[in-house]
Amino acid sequence: MAKVSYFSGSRKRLLYFLLFSFVAWVDVPLALAQKGIVVRGKVIDSRSKESVIGASVSVRNDKKSAGTATDLDGVFSISVSALPATIVVSYIGYKQQEIDIYEETNERINIRLVEDLNALEEVVVVGYGTQKRKELTGSVASVDKTTLQQLSTSLDGLLGGAVSGVNVTQVSGQPGSGSEIRIRGGNSIYASNDPLYVIDGFIYFSEKGATQAGVGGIESSLNPLASINPSDIESIEILKDVSAKAIYGSRGANGVILVTTKKGKRGGNSIHYQYSIGVDQSAKKLKLTNAEQWSKINRDVFSNTTWGDPNFVAFNSAQIAANGKNTDTDWQDAVLQTGSTQIHELSVSGGDDKTRYLISGNYTDQQGIIINSGFERFSGRINLDRELFKNLTVGVTASADRSTQNALTSIASGDKTGDSAPALAAGITNSLVYALFMPPVLPVRNAATGDYNYYNPFELNQYLNYSGKAVNPVSDLNNSIGQTLSTSLLGNFYAKYNIPHIDGLVFKFSAGTNFSHITQNLFSPPTSALGFSDDIKGKGSVGNRETTITQTEYLLTYTKQLAPAHYIDLLGGYTNQQTNTNIILSRATHLANFEELGLGKELPHFNKSNSAYLHSVLGRVNYTLLDKYNFTATYRADKSSRFAAGNEWGYFPSVGFSWNVSDESFFEGAKNSLSLSNLKFRASYGTAGNQEIGFDEFSAVLEAVRYGGEAAYKRTNLGNSKLKWETTAEYNAGIDAGFLNDRLSFVADVYSKKTSDLLVKVLVPFSATNELQTINVGNVTNKGFELALNARLVERKKFNWSVSANIAHNVNTITHLGKSNNLTEGDYQEKIYREGESVGSFYGFVYEGVDQKTGDANRKDLDGDNKVRPSTDRTVLGSIQPDFTYGLSSNLTWHRWDAFVSLQGSQGNEVYNKLRRHLSEGNKTYNLSDDVLNAWTEEKPSSSIPSLNAAAVTREPYSRYIEDASFLKIRNITVGYNFPVKIGNLPLQFRAFASAQNLYTFTKYKGYDPEVAGGIDTGIYPSSRTFLAGAGITF
């Protein structure tokens, strides 16, 4: 902090002031308090001479003076009650400045703020505290402040391409859905691979299915992070290596994401409002055959078909020509629409010497790009800190939200009855996919009546066509309900007490809760795919899931500079987290509408309650020697109720070391010759765990069923009294370097992780009822490197330009699976877990082109016995694991303009395009990809696309549809302008902006989007291209 004094006029006036200062102190204050003295000034950056906009300006110890902030020109005016007075100027990233004012003047004070590099670059949030980056021994990455300022509807939307080693894959383009996030690869086969989130100190982990209430038939699930308003976020730190994350023990194996929300700034009050509105369009459309093309294929290829309607006659030439002119329905267009997005943001914040507060609210409304889909959120937040006494500070962070997601109904996640199996086998997973399959010769509505057309003579599946009436996907989407409603409350209270007479000893207590109530409503009318048959005649379900998580923490910290050469930072504590959840599900059939659920034919109710606890003891020692050598040791012991007696406890130690080489005296010459401003080496080793499986996997589970019309119980899970922790041991080595006063900096890490005692769910051998059992078996390794670069390319008074780039390479390998080696997954064994391969490997036949004599698809005979069989001729075809991921962002300011660009890329990962397979292989019922127009025929042989009359290929995957899903996405382009607005003495900041999100994807992938969580594309909700415009005002 810097402090200066300010006088105006000559030396004579200075002496005059000194002689009469006593009179001024005694007689003047009362008069000045009545009228006030106005002090005017301008705040600039000492280096660039650029105006500092929004700097906080206040008067020390003057309760009658209201704080203010600098305007767009860096100018301020503030009233003081009496002279002399001390003006305090502060702004994030700068050292606080204090200016003593001794006399009234009409001159404007010029104040130069100096960058505080410690605040900008070196202090980061770590587990249970903060630490100087210079003293870190672990790998901790911070999301750039400019990235956090970008418009997003979810927290995970800010992370794509932002941090090296963090791979973000969207689960669905459905508004309100989430992303799959992997930090340095996936460690587990069955247990969760999701990172742990810590929101303002509260451990926030979403159980599997936490936003679902047992209602099948809804395509997407609500993002658990949707309750967090991204505009409330102040900082995001990602703990990647074991030295940083082992303090979270059993929950840290997959990495930790620390989220800190905004708090008010001391010295004044601020109000901010922002509104944005935009349109959403499908980023891509699939190319299908039109009515004339499809009719011709059916005449030429399937000429003697017997259709669902025996009175229907196959197409002749005249009908084909008519189909091209009269009825040519683009069913894909019929279900897609132009969506819309609008977001309102309002916050009020401020504070004084003892109090900081922030109150914020958000309203988000997204209408999806598929009819009758969308997402709506109301959220609010209160953050408050108050110094009650000299040694006691208390605070609370609380947020509440109400979200509604309207999603597609899904055949794949509905009741898989024998009737629905043919639809699933044909690839029909939801109404969007069925719309793609619909013959283009059929109209959406009856031309005579305007009602929906339910006549489809081509549909041969009785599940979708019964008694002369067929499912219409547009009607299905408009009349079905697949709704998820979420109400949540996340609150955390803390009290921090500085223990007297022992400088540096602090006790902190915190208690918090995360309450969520999920309601899922499903309705499928009698005309829909899920409610179509005579046995159902419309179905409805209502599910309610209530989850309450409570957390208490008792922490004791001690920091001390023992001598000029020795600094210690000690932490010890106990934490406890309790989880309780309850699900109630009601279902009925024979429903004409959802409001009559109680009048339908009631199905058996479902009710289930679970609870779990986690008790933890933790400790950490940070020691710094000579401000150059840093040591960290952590230890955590966890007791989890998710494991069998005798195996509840897990123990997770770690050690780390770092060396600030650039502070050594022998390095001075190198610093000058290489323009090197800092250099640090890091190394760490330790273990972390994973407990994220079901509540009671170690015990036998009995499920209530009906057998012969009577109540009965079926054992669905065989207990395992030996079930124990999954443990990940990790090595990490890293280097941090900066050049040209850190205008150019880079961070590089190499790591090796080995997960042992993998938690795997397997079929019990010789089980008559297909019982499952969770066991510990095998190992998985992840080895790789990461590199992040940051450059401030241009730093001028009115022009600044910075660039950040990152790249990461990870190799995931199953090294041991014991008797579970070659374990397969999927209805058609699409994936295999095999030693020497990666988790998520595709398993199937190798495609060798087209037999030029028959037009059939050739599959490679791997064992050379002249027979192609699933048992001997399948192999690994690719993997969902990328070779490397990367990201690039750039921020530019010029005069009052600002611009931001971000890109995200992935290279070397594959996706099984199952939807393309169903659209490309010949059938007489459904529409096809226009690729089939180039299929093999005797007249025009093709070497790549088999004949539409080709012999049927088994349902196991083959390499023709295992596609390269590498991509580079233009995630965000935003341009803004700051307007010079003044209203009297009220400082205003007004910014207008325009943004394009998910603007373009460079990829060879032939589906809607190469981002497919899980790696199998069955026809998920397409991603959208969004164009937004908005404006914000701050005063």
LOBA-471462 format. One record per residue (C-alpha): x, y, z. Coordinates in pm, whole numbers, padded with zeros to 5 digits, always signed. Each point is the difference from the previous one (the first is absolute). Layout:
N
XYZ ...
***
This chain:
1035
+00000+00000+00000 +00130+00345-00092 -00083+00324+00178 +00054+00357-00120 -00093+00345+00123 -00159+00267-00210 +00030+00382+00028 -00072+00263-00264 +00140+00354-00026 +00326+00149+00118 +00231-00070+00292 -00151+00305+00170 -00339-00163-00004 +00154-00315+00147 +00139+00199+00294 -00333+00173+00037 -00168-00336+00024 +00241-00126+00265 -00045+00312+00215 -00372-00027+00002 -00043-00376-00009 -00115-00011+00360 -00278+00250-00077 -00093-00202-00304 -00032-00315+00205 -00218+00163+00263 -00218+00250-00181 -00036-00115-00358 -00147-00354+00019 -00346+00105+00103 -00030+00248-00284 +00141-00241-00256 -00229-00273+00116 -00291+00215-00098 +00108+00081-00355 +00276-00259-00068 +00319+00043-00197 +00024-00154-00346 +00325-00165-00098 +00050-00073-00369 +00258-00224-00158 +00102-00237-00274 +00141-00350+00042 +00239-00144-00258 +00224-00303-00042 +00354+00105+00092 +00150-00208-00282 -00237+00039-00294 -00146+00339+00105 -00340-00150-00090 -00302+00111+00203 -00102-00247+00269 -00375-00050-00031 -00203-00107+00302 +00268+00060+00264 -00147+00022+00349 +00041+00341+00170 -00088+00062+00365 +00086+00219+00296 +00166-00173+00293 -00192+00018+00327 -00262+00238-00140 -00342-00151+00062 -00179+00294-00162 +00179-00035-00330 -00138-00245-00255 +00253-00190-00203 +00011+00024-00378 +00174-00147-00304 +00188+00143-00296 -00188+00047-00326 +00096-00101-00352 +00269+00270-00005 +00138-00102+00338 -00141+00317+00154 -00171+00023+00340 -00142+00256+00239 -00067-00067+00367 -00123+00206+00293 +00193+00008+00328 -00137+00118+00331 +00313+00164+00133 +00360+00077-00077 +00255-00143+00021 -00133-00321-00152 +00143-00320-00143 -00124-00116-00338 +00034-00375-00057 +00017-00127-00358 +00000-00372-00081 -00056-00226-00296 +00050-00371-00051 +00351-00073-00123 +00146+00328+00129 +00159+00107+00325 -00231+00209+00217 +00083+00372+00001 -00069+00247+00283 +00009+00376-00058 -00009+00251+00286 -00197+00316-00085 +00081+00299+00220 -00185+00283-00168 -00282+00071-00241 +00097+00049-00364 -00160+00023-00342 +00291-00187-00157 -00047-00362-00106 +00221-00251+00177 +00184-00245-00224 +00038-00342+00163 +00219-00271-00147 -00072-00360+00096 +00281-00253-00013 -00065-00360-00106 +00009-00247+00286 +00149-00303-00171 -00047-00199+00317 -00376+00049-00018 -00020-00059-00370 +00217-00303-00043 +00125-00152+00321 -00285-00044+00248 -00230-00289-00076 -00274-00188+00180 +00104-00350+00109 -00173-00265+00207 -00113+00150+00333 +00188+00328-00051 +00212+00218-00226 +00365-00007-00089 +00250+00207-00194 +00060-00152-00341 +00370+00045+00066 -00028-00245+00291 -00212-00263-00177 +00143-00348-00040 -00297-00140-00190 -00162+00056-00338 -00271+00262+00045 -00150+00172-00306 -00217+00310+00006 -00266+00081-00257 +00080+00336-00156 -00202+00294+00132 -00098+00104-00352 -00144-00347-00064 -00209+00025+00317 -00150+00327-00125 -00145-00165-00311 -00369-00073-00029 -00092-00360+00084 -00302-00183+00136 +00204-00250+00204 +00324-00029+00193 +00133-00284-00215 -00063+00212-00308 +00291+00220+00110 +00254-00283+00014 +00015-00133-00357 +00353+00059-00131 +00082+00233+00289 +00243-00216+00199 +00256-00258-00114 -00083-00356+00097 -00371+00073+00052 -00205-00173-00269 -00359+00130-00021 -00255-00189-00214 -00362+00107-00016 -00249-00273+00086 -00273+00143-00220 -00100+00319-00179 -00322-00001+00206 -00031+00332+00191 +00077-00062+00365 +00208-00313-00057 +00355-00034+00123 +00345-00105-00109 +00231-00290+00066 +00322+00133+00155 +00317-00203+00028 +00316+00131+00167 +00308-00189-00122 -00208-00286-00134 -00244-00239+00162 +00120-00211+00291 -00287-00244+00042 -00214-00247-00191 -00310-00008+00219 +00043+00267+00267 -00047+00365-00091 +00268+00180-00201 -00148+00343+00068 +00210+00256+00187 -00091+00124+00345 -00144+00352+00020 +00051+00222+00302 -00231+00303-00004 +00104+00266+00253 +00140-00272+00223 -00296-00238-00031 +00083-00337-00153 -00244-00037-00288 -00017-00337-00171 -00299-00121-00196 -00084-00365+00048 -00072-00208-00309 -00357+00083-00101 -00024+00282+00255 -00219+00210-00232 -00227-00292-00092 -00291-00141+00198 -00033-00350-00145 -00222+00103-00292 +00111-00178-00316 -00075+00137-00343 +00165+00344+00032 +00287+00051-00243 +00223+00238+00195 +00081+00065+00362 +00031+00341+00159 +00353+00127+00056 +00077-00018+00375 +00204+00320-00041 -00294+00186-00155 -00087+00141+00341 +00320+00208+00002 -00020+00331-00182 +00327+00046-00197 -00018+00378+00042 +00038-00046+00377 +00341-00165-00039 +00309+00195+00106 +00262-00269-00061 +00044-00365-00099 +00306-00197+00101 +00064-00357-00115 +00207-00230+00220 +00157-00251-00235 +00284-00178+00174 +00005-00195+00322 +00184+00261+00209 -00287+00239-00063 -00297-00238+00014 +00100-00265+00257 -00136+00225+00277 -00342-00114-00130 +00099-00364+00044 -00258-00249-00116 -00166+00251-00227 +00304+00153-00166 +00116-00271-00241 -00178+00156-00300 +00121+00353+00071 -00162+00286+00186 -00164+00316-00134 -00010+00285+00255 -00262+00265-00069 +00001+00328+00191 -00296+00232-00047 +00013+00378+00001 -00005+00217+00308 -00052+00370+00034 +00292+00244-00013 +00072+00217+00299 -00036+00375-00023 -00323+00043-00194 -00309-00150-00157 -00055-00121-00353 -00305-00098-00202 +00034-00201-00318 -00266-00105-00249 +00048-00186-00327 -00246-00125-00258 +00075-00221-00298 -00218-00151-00266 +00079-00231-00286 -00104-00265-00247 +00107-00364-00023 +00021-00211-00313 +00101-00359-00056 +00372+00004-00069 -00047-00272-00262 -00265-00189-00194 +00034-00356-00122 -00039-00058-00371 -00282-00243-00077 -00176-00114-00314 -00294+00204-00125 -00337-00138-00107 +00095-00068-00361 +00330-00165+00091 -00153-00212+00274 -00288-00111-00222 +00238-00103-00275 +00213-00202+00245 -00309-00181+00124 -00112-00080-00354 +00341-00115-00122 +00135-00171+00311 -00308-00117+00190 -00235-00047-00293 -00209-00288+00134 -00052+00124+00352 -00310-00085+00194 -00080+00317+00196 -00181+00042+00328 -00315+00090-00194 -00087-00289-00238 -00192+00243-00221 +00310+00213-00057 +00166-00049-00340 +00372+00051-00054 +00112+00313-00185 -00009+00028-00375 +00177+00259-00211 -00293+00242+00002 -00028-00015+00377 +00373+00059+00041 -00020+00313-00211 -00306+00115+00194 +00175-00056+00330 +00276+00230-00112 -00250+00276-00075 -00284-00041+00248 +00087-00160+00332 +00367+00042+00087 +00017+00033+00377 +00321+00092+00174 -00077-00164+00333 +00329+00121+00141 -00108+00358-00065 -00340-00079+00146 +00144-00079+00343 +00277+00259-00001 -00068+00365+00070 +00182+00326+00064 +00049+00015+00374 +00046+00305+00218 +00197+00096+00308 -00045+00288+00240 +00192+00065+00319 -00057+00264+00269 +00273+00069+00257 -00030+00232+00301 +00243+00044+00288 +00044+00243+00286 +00329-00008+00189 +00221+00207+00222 +00149+00028+00344 +00195+00197+00254 +00293-00071+00229 -00189-00274+00183 -00265-00127-00240 -00018-00132-00354 -00319-00107-00172 -00135-00112-00334 -00360-00064-00102 -00063-00132-00350 -00278-00141-00211 -00017-00172-00336 -00273-00098-00242 +00083-00221-00296 -00247-00117-00264 +00106-00225-00287 -00238-00130-00262 +00168-00299-00163 +00064-00068-00367 -00239-00299+00016 -00366+00077+00050 -00135-00013+00356 +00345-00008+00160 +00171+00260+00213 +00142+00109+00332 -00101+00268+00249 +00180+00106+00317 -00065+00245+00281 +00293+00035+00240 +00107+00225+00282 +00305+00037+00221 +00100+00175+00321 +00365+00019+00111 +00075+00184+00325 +00313+00041+00213 +00008+00199+00323 +00274+00071+00250 -00196-00019+00324 +00296+00056+00228 +00370+00055-00045 +00069-00373+00005 -00329-00138-00128 -00131+00001-00357 -00313-00177-00116 -00142-00051-00344 -00261-00179-00202 -00035-00098-00364 -00343-00111-00114 -00152-00065-00340 -00341-00126-00105 -00136-00091-00338 -00305-00133-00177 +00065-00168-00335 -00227-00159-00256 +00122-00216-00286 -00231-00117-00277 +00167-00286-00183 -00073-00260-00266 -00167-00324+00099 +00215-00302-00063 -00078-00354-00109 +00351-00109+00096 -00037+00107+00363 -00366-00094+00028 -00151-00339+00073 +00185-00250-00221 -00286-00239-00050 -00007-00269-00260 -00210+00229-00222 +00253+00282+00006 +00300-00223-00077 -00050+00015-00381 -00005+00381+00011 +00321+00005+00201 +00163-00254-00230 -00085+00225-00295 +00177+00286+00178 -00305+00203+00103 +00101+00147+00335 -00210+00316+00013 -00240+00215-00201 +00279+00193-00170 +00148-00322-00137 -00342-00125-00108 -00052+00327-00187 +00326-00065-00187 -00131-00347-00086 -00341+00114-00125 -00058-00050-00375 +00000+00343-00169 -00305-00098-00207 -00220+00032+00311 -00142+00335+00112 +00020+00125+00359 -00369+00097-00006 -00304-00117-00187 -00055+00245-00285 -00380-00024+00024 -00048+00037+00377 +00321+00167+00118 +00033-00266+00269 +00316-00198+00054 +00050-00280-00250 +00004-00337+00176 -00004-00209-00320 +00330-00167-00088 -00031-00311-00221 +00379-00046-00004 +00036-00058+00375 +00015-00376+00056 +00069+00008+00373 -00320-00057+00196 +00150+00191+00289 -00029+00312-00219 -00284-00091-00236 -00312-00171+00132 -00351-00039-00139 +00060+00242-00285 +00137+00276+00222 +00370+00085+00027 +00219+00223+00215 +00069+00351-00127 +00325+00139+00151 -00107+00365-00034 -00322-00074+00186 +00202-00202+00249 +00232+00292+00076 -00281+00254+00029 -00228-00210+00220 +00242-00196+00219 +00143+00124+00329 +00354-00076+00110 +00049+00253+00275 +00249+00031+00284 -00052+00263+00270 +00274+00073+00251 -00010+00207+00316 +00329+00030+00183 +00161+00187+00286 +00373+00012+00064 +00110+00183+00312 +00314+00013+00211 +00065+00193+00322 +00342+00057+00153 +00150+00161+00307 +00373+00079+00010 +00168+00082+00330 +00353+00132+00036 +00111-00148+00331 +00141+00275+00229 +00361+00004+00115 +00104-00254-00264 +00067+00195-00316 -00094-00198-00312 -00219-00261+00172 -00351-00003-00149 -00296-00226+00067 -00271-00028-00264 -00336-00172+00029 -00234-00045-00292 -00335-00170-00046 -00193-00030-00321 -00272-00183-00185 -00089-00084-00355 -00368-00075-00040 -00156-00098-00331 -00346-00112-00099 -00044-00155-00343 -00338-00059-00160 -00023-00182-00331 -00322-00002-00201 -00042-00237-00292 -00307-00021-00221 -00027-00193-00324 -00345+00027-00159 -00165-00293-00179 +00135+00131-00331 +00364+00003+00115 +00273-00263-00029 +00006-00069+00375 -00377-00002+00042 -00113-00153-00324 -00094-00365+00049 -00339-00135+00112 +00158-00120+00323 +00109+00355+00087 -00229+00253-00173 +00187+00293+00146 +00232-00008+00298 +00114+00241+00267 +00249+00008+00285 +00082+00237+00282 +00323-00046+00190 +00129+00197+00296 +00354-00013+00131 +00107+00190+00308 +00366+00020+00095 +00145+00170+00306 +00375+00028+00052 +00136+00153+00320 +00362+00087+00065 +00190+00120+00305 +00366+00093+00020 +00233+00084+00289 +00332+00142-00116 +00301+00135+00187 +00273+00186-00188 +00328+00145+00115 +00224+00223-00209 +00327+00141+00126 +00316+00159-00131 +00230-00174+00246 +00305+00190-00114 +00098+00181-00318 +00083-00338-00154 -00290-00215+00123 -00373+00019-00066 -00261-00259+00098 -00368-00042-00079 -00170-00280+00192 -00352-00138-00041 -00190-00261+00197 -00366-00084+00005 -00299-00229+00011 -00287-00004-00250 -00324-00192-00021 -00245-00032-00287 -00337-00177+00017 -00216-00079-00305 -00366-00103+00012 -00214-00064-00305 -00353-00121-00058 -00179-00091-00325 -00373-00046-00050 -00137-00101-00340 -00363-00029-00115 -00100-00134-00342 -00319-00067-00193 -00117-00103-00345 -00321+00052-00200 +00026+00378+00018 -00147+00256-00238 +00182+00290+00166 +00251+00059+00278 -00247+00174+00232 -00194-00328+00034 +00293-00200+00133 -00205-00106+00303 -00275-00138-00222 +00223-00231-00203 +00087-00362+00050 +00242+00017+00288 +00330-00184-00013 +00194-00105+00312 +00153+00291+00190 +00371+00023+00064 +00158+00142+00315 +00365-00011+00103 +00211+00175+00264 +00376+00005+00038 +00252+00164+00226 +00378+00023+00015 +00263+00171+00210 +00363+00099-00029 +00213+00086+00304 +00341+00150-00068 +00310+00107+00189 +00247+00212-00194 +00331+00179+00041 +00245+00202-00208 +00344+00148+00059 +00141+00271-00227 +00359+00104+00068 +00204+00260-00188 +00374+00041+00045 +00177+00317-00109 -00301+00090-00212 +00136-00246-00258 -00054-00357+00116 -00358-00111+00062 -00120-00326+00157 -00358-00125+00033 -00124-00312+00174 -00368-00094+00028 -00182-00286+00162 -00366-00088+00004 -00186-00295+00151 -00357-00065-00116 -00263-00232+00140 -00274-00074-00256 -00324-00189+00051 +00011-00118-00362 +00245-00279+00078 -00029-00317+00201 +00090-00031+00367 +00376-00009+00042 +00056+00195-00322 -00170+00329+00088 +00324+00188+00063 +00226+00130-00275 +00331+00182+00052 +00138+00249-00252 +00341+00166+00045 +00195+00225-00235 +00326+00196-00008 +00115+00281-00226 +00307+00215-00057 +00067+00311-00207 +00311+00207-00060 -00005+00365-00107 +00316-00020-00207 -00023+00357-00121 +00050+00128+00355 +00342-00161+00023 +00295+00239-00017 +00178-00217-00259 -00293+00046-00237 +00024+00378-00029 +00213-00018-00314 -00240-00237-00170 -00295+00222+00090 +00160+00293-00180 +00129-00190-00300 -00321-00198-00052 -00241+00276+00110 -00124-00258+00250 -00213+00150+00275 -00082-00318+00195 +00073-00371-00007 -00135-00269+00232 +00019-00379+00008 -00268-00215+00167 -00030-00367+00091 -00260-00198+00196 -00114-00350+00088 -00298-00135+00188 -00330-00184-00008 -00366+00095-00028 -00313-00212+00002 -00339-00055-00157 -00312-00092+00195 -00257+00108-00258 -00208-00314-00046 -00350-00084+00120 -00100+00032+00365 -00018-00373+00074 +00199-00187-00264 +00171-00214+00264 -00332-00147+00115 -00254-00228-00166 -00291+00191-00156 -00351-00139-00030 -00243+00166-00240 -00376-00032+00034 -00158-00155-00312 -00313-00186-00100 +00010-00367-00086 -00315-00181-00108 -00204+00296+00113 +00140-00018+00353 +00255+00216+00180 +00350-00146-00006 +00362+00105+00048 +00284-00028-00245 +00365+00032+00098 +00160+00247-00241 +00334+00055+00170 +00215-00261+00171 +00178+00151+00298 +00378+00014+00039 +00136+00008+00354 +00351+00071-00135 -00090+00310-00201 +00253+00278+00061 +00140+00327-00128 +00119+00069-00350 +00339+00173+00042 +00199+00213-00244 +00375+00055+00052 +00153+00286-00196 +00336+00154-00086 +00025+00353-00140 +00289+00221-00109 -00043+00352-00127 +00172+00321-00097 -00128+00359+00015 +00189+00266-00194 -00046+00364-00090 +00183+00227-00242 +00007+00376-00059 -00149+00083+00341 -00249-00282-00048 -00138+00141-00323 +00070-00349-00129 -00056-00291+00238 -00046-00371-00025 -00085-00294+00225 +00096-00357-00090 -00081-00322+00186 +00061-00371-00048 -00189-00254+00208 -00064-00368+00055 -00308-00138+00178 -00082-00357+00093 -00342-00097+00131 -00007-00325+00195 -00281-00219+00133 -00230+00119-00278 -00368-00007+00088 -00171-00211-00267 -00358-00126-00024 -00017-00348-00150 -00253-00275-00061 +00015-00273+00260 +00112-00326-00171 -00274-00261-00044 -00263+00236+00140 -00349-00102-00113 -00137+00352+00053 +00292+00201-00144 +00108+00125+00339 +00265+00272+00011 +00285+00047+00245 +00242+00287+00057 +00356-00120+00048 +00353+00140+00022 +00219-00118-00285 +00277+00135-00217 +00185+00320-00080 -00027+00295-00238 +00281+00244-00077 -00005+00353-00139 +00328+00152-00117 +00047+00329-00178 +00123+00354-00022 -00155+00348+00001 +00119+00335-00127 -00159+00343+00049 +00127+00327-00148 -00105+00356+00077 +00124+00305-00185 -00073+00370+00040 +00096+00085-00356 -00084+00370-00001 -00022+00235+00296 -00073+00356-00102 -00203+00284+00141 -00297-00064-00227 +00080-00340-00142 +00053-00328+00186 +00012-00350-00142 +00052-00329+00183 -00007-00363-00113 -00027-00326+00196 +00051-00349-00138 +00010-00348+00147 +00047-00357-00113 -00012-00334+00186 +00082-00359-00091 -00126-00295+00206 +00041-00375-00052 -00262-00210+00178 +00077-00372+00037 -00160-00295+00177 +00301-00187+00139 -00174-00276+00193 -00354-00140+00028 +00056-00352+00127 -00291-00233-00076 -00205+00297-00124 +00229+00057-00299 -00189+00041-00330 -00311+00118+00183 -00244+00144-00257 -00264+00269+00030 -00310+00090-00198 -00297-00176-00158 +00220-00112-00290 +00334-00004+00187 +00099+00336-00145 +00281+00052+00255 +00261-00225+00155 +00220+00025+00309 +00320-00175-00095 +00348+00006+00148 +00229+00219-00209 -00289+00208-00139 -00162+00318+00125 -00326+00037+00188 -00270+00067-00259 +00144-00215-00282 -00237-00094-00281 -00020-00368-00089 -00112-00144-00332 +00084-00105-00354 +00242+00166-00240 -00175+00127-00314 +00180-00085-00325 -00216+00171-00257 -00259-00146-00237 -00003-00337-00172 -00012+00113-00361 -00190-00311-00109 -00283+00006+00253 +00007+00351+00146 +00025-00145+00352 +00210+00155+00276 +00331-00179+00048 +00121-00060+00355 +00356-00102+00069 +00072-00364+00085 +00253+00055+00278 +00081-00362+00079 +00024-00109-00362 -00247-00289+00017 -00212+00138-00288 -00290+00065+00238 -00093+00328+00164 -00132-00067+00349 -00060+00224+00303 +00197-00236+00225 +00327+00018-00193 -00004+00290-00243 -00081+00305+00206 +00268+00240+00117 +00047+00346+00155 -00107+00262-00256 +00076+00323+00182 -00065+00182+00323 -00184+00294+00146 +00332+00115+00150 +00156+00290-00195 +00370+00008-00089 +00010+00360+00115 -00229+00289+00086 +00071+00368-00041 -00141+00349+00040 +00075+00354-00113 -00137+00333+00113 +00081+00362-00072 -00107+00325+00161 +00040+00341-00161 -00088+00355+00109 +00031+00305-00223 -00118+00337+00127 -00355-00080+00119 -00028-00322-00201 +00062-00349+00135 +00001-00340-00171 +00033-00359+00118 +00046-00322-00198 +00024-00357+00130 +00053-00331-00179 -00009-00358+00123 +00139-00307-00172 +00036-00375+00036 +00209-00230-00217 +00008-00376-00046 -00320-00113+00172 -00263-00216-00171 -00379-00019+00019 -00222-00291-00100 -00252+00172-00229 -00285-00240+00058 -00259+00244-00134 +00185+00018-00334 +00005-00379-00012 -00376-00018+00030 -00045+00274-00261 +00242-00159-00245 -00084-00369-00001 -00280-00099-00234 -00353-00030+00132 -00341+00025-00161 -00167+00192+00281 +00199+00310+00091 +00172+00294-00163 +00370-00023-00074 +00314+00208-00010 +00063+00146-00343 +00331-00192+00002 -00199-00303-00117 -00053+00170-00336 +00359-00108-00068 -00049-00356+00125 +00125-00297-00198 -00210-00113-00294 +00084-00227-00287 -00009+00299-00233 +00209+00226+00226 +00216-00205+00237 +00126+00177+00310 +00303-00102+00202 -00107+00177+00320 -00382-00021+00035 -00163-00346-00011 -00313-00077-00196 -00329+00082+00168 -00087-00363-00064 +00322-00118+00160 -00008-00299+00229 -00080+00099+00354 +00299+00080+00219 -00012-00105+00365 -00088+00272+00249 +00347+00012+00150 +00193+00313-00103 +00233+00000-00294 +00259+00257-00093 -00202+00167-00276 -00192+00187+00270 +00282+00054+00250 +00073+00356-00105 +00278+00245+00069 -00162+00251+00235 +00290+00246+00014 -00118+00360-00004 +00089+00364+00039 -00285+00220+00119 -00031+00375-00002 -00160+00014+00342 -00046+00371+00045 +00053+00329-00180 -00107+00306+00198 +00039+00367-00090 -00093+00280+00240 +00007+00378+00022 +00012+00217+00313 -00203+00317-00042 +00102+00327+00170 -00314+00063+00207 -00032+00253+00281 -00306+00102+00200 +00098+00288+00222 +00262-00116+00248 -00123-00358-00016 +00270-00220-00155 -00143-00242-00252 +00146-00281-00201 -00206-00102-00303 +00111-00281-00229 -00173-00147-00304 +00115-00328-00151 -00071-00262-00261 +00102-00365+00022 +00005-00308-00221 +00031-00333+00183 +00076-00339-00151 +00041+00186-00325 +00165-00271-00208 +00146-00349+00039 +00283-00129-00216 -00039-00378-00006 -00026-00305-00223 -00270-00152+00218 -00322-00066-00192 -00249+00025+00287 -00156+00305+00157 +00292+00069+00234 +00333-00176+00069 -00040+00070+00373 -00173-00316+00118 +00034-00089+00366 +00047-00375+00029 +00103-00027-00365 -00314-00160-00150 -00219+00233-00207 -00355-00135-00013 -00151+00334-00095 +00037+00242+00288 -00138+00352+00010 +00206+00208-00250 +00220+00284+00119 -00106+00352-00091 +00171+00302-00149 -00089+00306+00210 +00005+00369-00087 -00045+00239+00292 -00009+00373+00057 -00024+00182+00329 +00084+00295+00215 +00109+00053+00358 +00006+00300+00228 +00190+00046+00325 -00025+00289+00243 
***
